[in-house]
Amino acid sequence: MTLTWNHLQVKGVQRRARGRPVRRSPVSPLAATLGIAHRTSLKISSSCPAFELPLNPQQLFHSSTARIKGNYYNQGEIRKKELEQSCCVLGIPASDVTVIDHRDLPDSPAVEWDTQLLATLVLKHIAAKNINLVVTFDAGGVSGHANHISLHTAVRYLHSEGKLPEGCRVLVLESVNLFRKYISFLDVLISCLLPRDALFILTEEETEQAKRAMRCHRSQLLWFRQLYLLFSRYLVVNSLRLL
């Protein structure tokens, strides 16, 4: 998965949107990109409302590691296949998944990516796919991961400098504290009471779909991600803000 918001109608999802109406002008179709920093980010993006939108097409922007399209543990090709399988579960075809393999964008929690480089790549993708909605992390990166935060910084730079195409908006997924992050559906009430620009509450079916998507990442299902599957609020409720 980042105000001036026009008229965005989210077919089939608006019934679960709360707060400021999210609508779009009828003159242009919605084409969105979901910005994630690496494959483990899909634990968040799988339940992010972006995959529920009637995207045209539904695009996923993904930055991977140097050399092997991969990850912190050098499982590049395995994780690329897992990503495609996971997206398939979410209804995103492999043809709509863009993987960026750049030596200066390593998948590492200790590395802050270069803002100008990342912004250039993101803007190129937005222009190539005629994107008018970007969904990505907020400044907290949800988990505090340096790569997540770098992606937010790059998108925010494009937004603040007026470099995004006219009409292109940005939604950012809200980071919450550790307590709220792991109280599952109990966070729904808290989220409803707090200010936000959009709130998406997943149905039981959608939550199970998100879990199936995450389980496709078999090489990354460590013990703490198993706990995430059981207790994370992001698999039930997602609050977003507009830049």
C-alpha positions as CSV (number, residue, x, y, z in Angstrom):
1,M,0.0,0.0,0.0
2,T,-1.0,8.0,1.3
3,L,-6.2,16.3,1.4
4,T,-8.0,16.8,-1.2
5,W,-10.1,13.9,-2.3
6,N,-12.6,14.2,-5.1
7,H,-15.4,11.7,-5.7
8,L,-14.3,8.0,-5.4
9,Q,-16.9,5.3,-5.5
10,V,-15.7,1.9,-4.3
11,K,-18.1,-0.6,-5.6
12,G,-18.9,-3.4,-3.1
13,V,-16.7,-1.8,-0.4
14,Q,-18.3,1.5,0.3
15,R,-20.7,-0.3,2.7
16,R,-17.6,-0.9,5.0
17,A,-16.1,2.6,4.5
18,R,-16.4,5.0,7.4
19,G,-15.4,8.6,8.0
20,R,-15.0,10.9,5.1
21,P,-16.7,9.7,1.9
22,V,-14.2,8.2,-0.5
23,R,-15.5,8.8,-4.0
24,R,-14.2,9.4,-7.5
25,S,-15.3,11.3,-10.5
26,P,-17.3,9.2,-12.9
27,V,-15.2,10.5,-15.8
28,S,-12.2,8.4,-15.1
29,P,-11.9,4.7,-14.1
30,L,-10.1,3.8,-10.9
31,A,-6.7,2.4,-11.5
32,A,-4.8,1.7,-8.3
33,T,-1.4,0.6,-7.2
34,L,-0.6,-1.1,-3.9
35,G,2.9,-0.1,-2.7
36,I,4.6,-2.7,-0.6
37,A,8.3,-2.8,0.3
38,H,9.0,-6.5,0.2
39,R,7.3,-9.9,0.1
40,T,6.7,-10.1,3.8
41,S,4.7,-6.9,3.5
42,L,2.0,-9.0,1.9
43,K,0.9,-10.0,5.4
44,I,-0.4,-6.5,5.5
45,S,-1.3,-5.9,1.9
46,S,-3.3,-9.2,1.7
47,S,-5.8,-7.7,4.1
48,C,-5.5,-4.1,2.9
49,P,-8.7,-2.8,1.3
50,A,-6.9,-2.1,-2.0
51,F,-7.4,-5.7,-3.2
52,E,-11.2,-5.2,-2.7
53,L,-11.4,-2.3,-5.1
54,P,-12.6,-2.7,-8.6
55,L,-9.1,-1.9,-10.0
56,N,-8.6,-1.3,-13.7
57,P,-6.2,-3.0,-13.8
58,Q,-5.3,-4.0,-10.2
59,Q,-1.6,-3.3,-10.0
60,L,0.9,-4.2,-7.4
61,F,4.2,-2.3,-7.1
62,H,6.8,-4.4,-5.4
63,S,10.5,-3.6,-4.6
64,S,12.7,-6.6,-4.1
65,T,16.4,-7.2,-3.2
66,A,19.5,-7.0,-5.3
67,R,20.8,-9.9,-7.3
68,I,18.2,-12.5,-6.5
69,K,14.6,-11.2,-6.8
70,G,14.4,-11.9,-3.2
71,N,14.8,-11.3,0.3
72,Y,16.7,-11.0,3.4
73,Y,17.3,-14.7,3.4
74,N,18.4,-15.1,-0.2
75,Q,15.3,-17.0,-1.3
76,G,14.6,-14.8,-4.3
77,E,13.0,-17.1,-6.8
78,I,11.1,-19.1,-4.1
79,R,9.6,-15.9,-2.7
80,K,8.8,-14.5,-6.1
81,K,6.7,-17.6,-6.9
82,E,5.1,-17.3,-3.4
83,L,4.2,-13.7,-4.1
84,E,2.5,-14.6,-7.4
85,Q,0.6,-17.4,-5.7
86,S,-0.5,-15.1,-2.9
87,C,-1.7,-12.4,-5.4
88,C,-3.6,-15.1,-7.3
89,V,-5.5,-15.9,-4.2
90,L,-6.4,-12.2,-3.9
91,G,-7.5,-12.1,-7.5
92,I,-4.4,-10.3,-8.8
93,P,-3.0,-12.0,-11.9
94,A,0.8,-12.4,-12.2
95,S,0.7,-10.1,-15.2
96,D,-0.4,-7.2,-12.9
97,V,2.5,-7.8,-10.5
98,T,5.5,-5.6,-11.1
99,V,8.7,-6.7,-9.3
100,I,11.6,-4.2,-9.1
101,D,15.0,-5.9,-8.6
102,H,17.4,-3.1,-7.9
103,R,20.9,-3.4,-6.3
104,D,20.4,-0.2,-4.4
105,L,17.1,-1.3,-2.9
106,P,18.1,-4.3,-0.7
107,D,15.5,-6.0,1.4
108,S,16.9,-5.2,4.9
109,P,15.3,-3.8,8.0
110,A,18.6,-1.9,8.6
111,V,18.7,-0.1,5.2
112,E,16.9,3.2,4.4
113,W,16.3,3.3,0.7
114,D,17.3,6.4,-1.3
115,T,14.2,8.6,-1.6
116,Q,15.0,10.1,-5.0
117,L,15.7,6.7,-6.6
118,L,12.6,5.1,-5.1
119,A,10.5,8.1,-6.0
120,T,11.7,7.9,-9.6
121,L,10.8,4.2,-9.9
122,V,7.4,4.7,-8.3
123,L,6.6,7.6,-10.5
124,K,7.6,5.7,-13.6
125,H,5.3,2.9,-12.6
126,I,2.4,5.3,-11.9
127,A,2.9,6.9,-15.3
128,A,3.2,3.5,-17.2
129,K,0.0,2.1,-15.7
130,N,-2.0,5.3,-15.6
131,I,-2.5,5.0,-11.9
132,N,-4.8,7.5,-10.1
133,L,-4.8,5.9,-6.6
134,V,-1.7,4.8,-4.6
135,V,-2.1,2.8,-1.4
136,T,1.0,2.3,0.8
137,F,2.3,2.5,4.3
138,D,2.2,5.5,6.6
139,A,5.2,7.1,8.3
140,G,5.3,4.3,10.9
141,G,5.5,1.6,8.3
142,V,3.0,-0.5,10.3
143,S,5.8,-2.6,11.8
144,G,8.5,0.1,11.8
145,H,10.5,-1.6,9.1
146,A,13.0,0.7,7.4
147,N,12.0,-0.3,3.9
148,H,8.3,0.3,4.6
149,I,9.1,3.8,5.9
150,S,11.3,4.5,2.9
151,L,8.4,3.7,0.6
152,H,6.2,6.1,2.4
153,T,8.8,8.8,2.4
154,A,9.2,8.4,-1.4
155,V,5.5,8.6,-2.1
156,R,5.1,11.5,0.3
157,Y,7.9,13.3,-1.5
158,L,6.1,12.9,-4.8
159,H,2.9,14.1,-3.3
160,S,4.3,17.1,-1.5
161,E,6.4,18.2,-4.5
162,G,3.4,18.0,-6.8
163,K,5.1,15.4,-9.0
164,L,2.2,13.0,-9.1
165,P,-0.1,13.1,-12.1
166,E,-3.1,15.3,-11.9
167,G,-5.9,13.5,-10.0
168,C,-3.6,10.9,-8.5
169,R,-4.4,10.4,-4.8
170,V,-2.6,8.6,-2.0
171,L,-4.0,6.5,0.8
172,V,-1.7,5.3,3.6
173,L,-2.4,2.4,5.9
174,E,-2.5,3.6,9.5
175,S,0.1,2.2,12.0
176,V,-1.3,1.4,15.4
177,N,0.4,0.6,18.7
178,L,1.4,-3.0,19.7
179,F,-1.7,-3.5,21.9
180,R,-4.1,-2.6,19.2
181,K,-2.2,-4.4,16.5
182,Y,-2.8,-7.8,18.2
183,I,-6.3,-7.6,19.6
184,S,-7.9,-8.8,16.3
185,F,-11.6,-7.9,15.9
186,L,-11.7,-6.1,19.2
187,D,-9.9,-3.2,17.5
188,V,-13.0,-2.6,15.3
189,L,-14.7,-0.6,18.0
190,I,-11.6,1.5,18.7
191,S,-11.1,2.1,15.0
192,C,-14.7,3.2,14.6
193,L,-14.3,5.8,17.4
194,L,-11.0,7.4,16.1
195,P,-10.7,9.9,13.2
196,R,-9.7,8.5,9.8
197,D,-10.4,9.0,6.1
198,A,-11.5,5.5,5.4
199,L,-12.2,2.4,7.5
200,F,-12.5,-1.1,6.0
201,I,-13.9,-3.9,8.0
202,L,-13.4,-7.3,6.4
203,T,-16.1,-9.9,6.4
204,E,-15.2,-13.4,7.7
205,E,-14.9,-14.6,4.1
206,E,-12.4,-11.8,3.3
207,T,-10.4,-12.5,6.4
208,E,-10.0,-16.1,5.4
209,Q,-9.0,-15.1,1.9
210,A,-6.3,-12.8,3.4
211,K,-5.1,-15.7,5.6
212,R,-4.9,-18.1,2.6
213,A,-2.9,-15.5,0.7
214,M,-0.4,-15.1,3.6
215,R,-0.1,-18.9,3.9
216,C,1.2,-19.0,0.3
217,H,4.4,-17.4,1.7
218,R,5.5,-20.7,3.2
219,S,9.2,-19.8,3.3
220,Q,8.4,-16.9,5.6
221,L,5.8,-18.4,8.0
222,L,7.9,-18.2,11.1
223,W,6.4,-18.5,14.6
224,F,5.6,-14.8,15.0
225,R,3.8,-14.7,11.7
226,Q,1.7,-17.6,12.8
227,L,0.7,-15.4,15.7
228,Y,0.0,-12.6,13.3
229,L,-2.5,-14.9,11.5
230,L,-4.3,-15.6,14.8
231,F,-4.3,-12.1,16.4
232,S,-3.6,-9.3,14.0
233,R,-6.2,-6.5,13.6
234,Y,-5.0,-5.9,10.1
235,L,-6.7,-9.2,9.0
236,V,-10.0,-7.8,10.2
237,V,-9.9,-4.0,10.1
238,N,-7.8,-1.4,8.2
239,S,-7.9,2.3,8.8
240,L,-6.4,4.7,6.2
241,R,-5.7,8.3,5.8
242,L,-5.3,10.5,2.7
243,L,-2.2,12.6,2.1
